[in-house]
Amino acid sequence: MDWFISTAAAQTAGAAAQPNPIMSMLPLLLLIFIVFYFMLIRPQSKRAKEHRAMLAALEAGNEIATAGGIIGRVTEVGENFVTVEIASNVLVKVQRNTIAQVLPKGSIKAN
């Protein structure tokens, strides 16, 4: 019977401790963060940077399209607002950050 006791003692003494579950999940969490960074965060910050540069370069005479779909020519540029002429003698004041894109010159007359 001694050989049963020594076998049981050897099994309990030789058993290794289980690794920490957080440490085993760490590489997966790191991989998920890297994928999110390159697929979501980085492109969005790049688009935001380009939009800020476009708004900084805005000047009177540019043809623009707003996020609401209004197309017109910029007549006056302020700190927070831009005055846009959408038809002859029809001026609309819009917030500067609602401008979606600057159109090429002559785009309004082409339509």
Phi and psi in degrees as GROMACS dihedral restraints (atoms count N, CA, C in turn):
[ dihedral_restraints ]
;  ai    aj    ak    al  type     phi  dphi    fc
    3     4     5     6     1   -62.3    20    10
    4     5     6     7     1   -31.2    20    10
    6     7     8     9     1   -71.9    20    10
    7     8     9    10     1   -24.4    20    10
    9    10    11    12     1   -69.8    20    10
   10    11    12    13     1   -42.1    20    10
   12    13    14    15     1   -66.9    20    10
   13    14    15    16     1   -42.1    20    10
   15    16    17    18     1   -67.5    20    10
   16    17    18    19     1   -33.9    20    10
   18    19    20    21     1   -67.3    20    10
   19    20    21    22     1   -44.4    20    10
   21    22    23    24     1   -64.9    20    10
   22    23    24    25     1   -39.9    20    10
   24    25    26    27     1   -67.6    20    10
   25    26    27    28     1   -36.6    20    10
   27    28    29    30     1   -68.5    20    10
   28    29    30    31     1   -34.5    20    10
   30    31    32    33     1   -69.1    20    10
   31    32    33    34     1   -41.4    20    10
   33    34    35    36     1   -74.4    20    10
   34    35    36    37     1   -34.7    20    10
   36    37    38    39     1   -75.0    20    10
   37    38    39    40     1   -31.4    20    10
   39    40    41    42     1   -88.6    20    10
   40    41    42    43     1    -8.1    20    10
   42    43    44    45     1   -70.1    20    10
   43    44    45    46     1   128.0    20    10
   45    46    47    48     1   -83.5    20    10
   46    47    48    49     1   151.2    20    10
   48    49    50    51     1   -70.3    20    10
   49    50    51    52     1   145.3    20    10
   51    52    53    54     1   -69.8    20    10
   52    53    54    55     1   141.5    20    10
   54    55    56    57     1   -69.7    20    10
   55    56    57    58     1   155.8    20    10
   57    58    59    60     1   -65.1    20    10
   58    59    60    61     1   128.1    20    10
   60    61    62    63     1   -62.3    20    10
   61    62    63    64     1   -31.1    20    10
   63    64    65    66     1   -67.3    20    10
   64    65    66    67     1   -40.0    20    10
   66    67    68    69     1   -69.0    20    10
   67    68    69    70     1   -31.3    20    10
   69    70    71    72     1   -75.4    20    10
   70    71    72    73     1   -24.9    20    10
   72    73    74    75     1   -89.1    20    10
   73    74    75    76     1   -12.1    20    10
   75    76    77    78     1   -57.2    20    10
   76    77    78    79     1   -45.3    20    10
   78    79    80    81     1   -62.0    20    10
   79    80    81    82     1   -37.5    20    10
   81    82    83    84     1   -65.7    20    10
   82    83    84    85     1   -44.1    20    10
   84    85    86    87     1   -63.4    20    10
   85    86    87    88     1   -38.7    20    10
   87    88    89    90     1   -65.1    20    10
   88    89    90    91     1   -41.7    20    10
   90    91    92    93     1   -63.8    20    10
   91    92    93    94     1   -42.4    20    10
   93    94    95    96     1   -62.9    20    10
   94    95    96    97     1   -42.2    20    10
   96    97    98    99     1   -63.7    20    10
   97    98    99   100     1   -41.4    20    10
   99   100   101   102     1   -63.9    20    10
  100   101   102   103     1   -42.5    20    10
  102   103   104   105     1   -63.6    20    10
  103   104   105   106     1   -44.5    20    10
  105   106   107   108     1   -61.3    20    10
  106   107   108   109     1   -40.3    20    10
  108   109   110   111     1   -62.2    20    10
  109   110   111   112     1   -50.0    20    10
  111   112   113   114     1   -77.2    20    10
  112   113   114   115     1   -23.3    20    10
  114   115   116   117     1  -100.5    20    10
  115   116   117   118     1   -23.1    20    10
  117   118   119   120     1  -122.4    20    10
  118   119   120   121     1   -55.4    20    10
  120   121   122   123     1   -69.8    20    10
  121   122   123   124     1   -49.5    20    10
  123   124   125   126     1   -64.0    20    10
  124   125   126   127     1   -48.5    20    10
  126   127   128   129     1   -62.5    20    10
  127   128   129   130     1   -36.8    20    10
  129   130   131   132     1   -66.9    20    10
  130   131   132   133     1   -41.4    20    10
  132   133   134   135     1   -69.2    20    10
  133   134   135   136     1   -31.8    20    10
  135   136   137   138     1   -66.4    20    10
  136   137   138   139     1   -43.8    20    10
  138   139   140   141     1   -62.7    20    10
  139   140   141   142     1   -40.6    20    10
  141   142   143   144     1   -65.2    20    10
  142   143   144   145     1   -38.8    20    10
  144   145   146   147     1   -65.5    20    10
  145   146   147   148     1   -41.9    20    10
  147   148   149   150     1   -65.0    20    10
  148   149   150   151     1   -38.3    20    10
  150   151   152   153     1   -65.9    20    10
  151   152   153   154     1   -42.4    20    10
  153   154   155   156     1   -62.3    20    10
  154   155   156   157     1   -39.9    20    10
  156   157   158   159     1   -66.0    20    10
  157   158   159   160     1   -39.0    20    10
  159   160   161   162     1   -63.8    20    10
  160   161   162   163     1   -43.3    20    10
  162   163   164   165     1   -68.2    20    10
  163   164   165   166     1   -33.0    20    10
  165   166   167   168     1   -69.4    20    10
  166   167   168   169     1   -31.0    20    10
  168   169   170   171     1   -88.2    20    10
  169   170   171   172     1     2.1    20    10
  171   172   173   174     1   -67.9    20    10
  172   173   174   175     1   136.3    20    10
  174   175   176   177     1  -146.0    20    10
  175   176   177   178     1   167.0    20    10
  177   178   179   180     1   -63.6    20    10
  178   179   180   181     1   137.8    20    10
  180   181   182   183     1   101.8    20    10
  181   182   183   184     1   -16.2    20    10
  183   184   185   186     1   -70.6    20    10
  184   185   186   187     1   145.7    20    10
  186   187   188   189     1   -98.9    20    10
  187   188   189   190     1   130.4    20    10
  189   190   191   192     1  -130.3    20    10
  190   191   192   193     1   164.2    20    10
  192   193   194   195     1  -127.4    20    10
  193   194   195   196     1   131.4    20    10
  195   196   197   198     1   -89.4    20    10
  196   197   198   199     1   170.2    20    10
  198   199   200   201     1   -65.8    20    10
  199   200   201   202     1   -24.0    20    10
  201   202   203   204     1   -84.4    20    10
  202   203   204   205     1    -5.3    20    10
  204   205   206   207     1    97.9    20    10
  205   206   207   208     1     6.2    20    10
  207   208   209   210     1   -80.7    20    10
  208   209   210   211     1   130.6    20    10
  210   211   212   213     1  -113.3    20    10
  211   212   213   214     1   135.0    20    10
  213   214   215   216     1  -169.1    20    10
  214   215   216   217     1  -176.5    20    10
  216   217   218   219     1  -110.5    20    10
  217   218   219   220     1   132.9    20    10
  219   220   221   222     1   -72.5    20    10
  220   221   222   223     1   129.0    20    10
  222   223   224   225     1  -109.1    20    10
  223   224   225   226     1   -29.4    20    10
  225   226   227   228     1  -148.4    20    10
  226   227   228   229     1   135.3    20    10
  228   229   230   231     1  -114.4    20    10
  229   230   231   232     1   124.1    20    10
  231   232   233   234     1  -112.9    20    10
  232   233   234   235     1  -172.9    20    10
  234   235   236   237     1   -66.7    20    10
  235   236   237   238     1   -48.0    20    10
  237   238   239   240     1  -116.3    20    10
  238   239   240   241     1   -18.4    20    10
  240   241   242   243     1  -125.3    20    10
  241   242   243   244     1   154.6    20    10
  243   244   245   246     1  -129.0    20    10
  244   245   246   247     1   135.1    20    10
  246   247   248   249     1   -94.2    20    10
  247   248   249   250     1   126.9    20    10
  249   250   251   252     1  -120.9    20    10
  250   251   252   253     1   133.0    20    10
  252   253   254   255     1   -93.6    20    10
  253   254   255   256     1   113.6    20    10
  255   256   257   258     1   -98.3    20    10
  256   257   258   259     1   -16.7    20    10
  258   259   260   261     1  -154.9    20    10
  259   260   261   262     1   177.0    20    10
  261   262   263   264     1   -59.3    20    10
  262   263   264   265     1   120.8    20    10
  264   265   266   267     1    58.8    20    10
  265   266   267   268     1    26.3    20    10
  267   268   269   270     1  -117.2    20    10
  268   269   270   271     1   107.1    20    10
  270   271   272   273     1  -108.0    20    10
  271   272   273   274     1   136.3    20    10
  273   274   275   276     1  -127.3    20    10
  274   275   276   277     1   135.5    20    10
  276   277   278   279     1   -99.2    20    10
  277   278   279   280     1   122.8    20    10
  279   280   281   282     1  -122.9    20    10
  280   281   282   283     1   156.2    20    10
  282   283   284   285     1   -69.4    20    10
  283   284   285   286     1   144.8    20    10
  285   286   287   288     1   -63.1    20    10
  286   287   288   289     1   -37.6    20    10
  288   289   290   291     1   -76.8    20    10
  289   290   291   292     1    -6.2    20    10
  291   292   293   294     1   -86.6    20    10
  292   293   294   295     1    -2.9    20    10
  294   295   296   297     1   -74.1    20    10
  295   296   297   298     1   120.0    20    10
  297   298   299   300     1   -86.2    20    10
  298   299   300   301     1   -40.5    20    10
  300   301   302   303     1  -158.1    20    10
  301   302   303   304     1   156.7    20    10
  303   304   305   306     1   -98.8    20    10
  304   305   306   307     1   124.6    20    10
  306   307   308   309     1   -86.7    20    10
  307   308   309   310     1   157.1    20    10
  309   310   311   312     1   -66.3    20    10
  310   311   312   313     1   152.4    20    10
  312   313   314   315     1   -58.3    20    10
  313   314   315   316     1   136.4    20    10
  315   316   317   318     1    86.9    20    10
  316   317   318   319     1     4.3    20    10
  318   319   320   321     1   -68.3    20    10
  319   320   321   322     1   -34.5    20    10
  321   322   323   324     1   -70.1    20    10
  322   323   324   325     1   -41.6    20    10
  324   325   326   327     1   -72.4    20    10
  325   326   327   328     1   -21.2    20    10
  327   328   329   330     1   -69.9    20    10
  328   329   330   331     1   -24.9    20    10
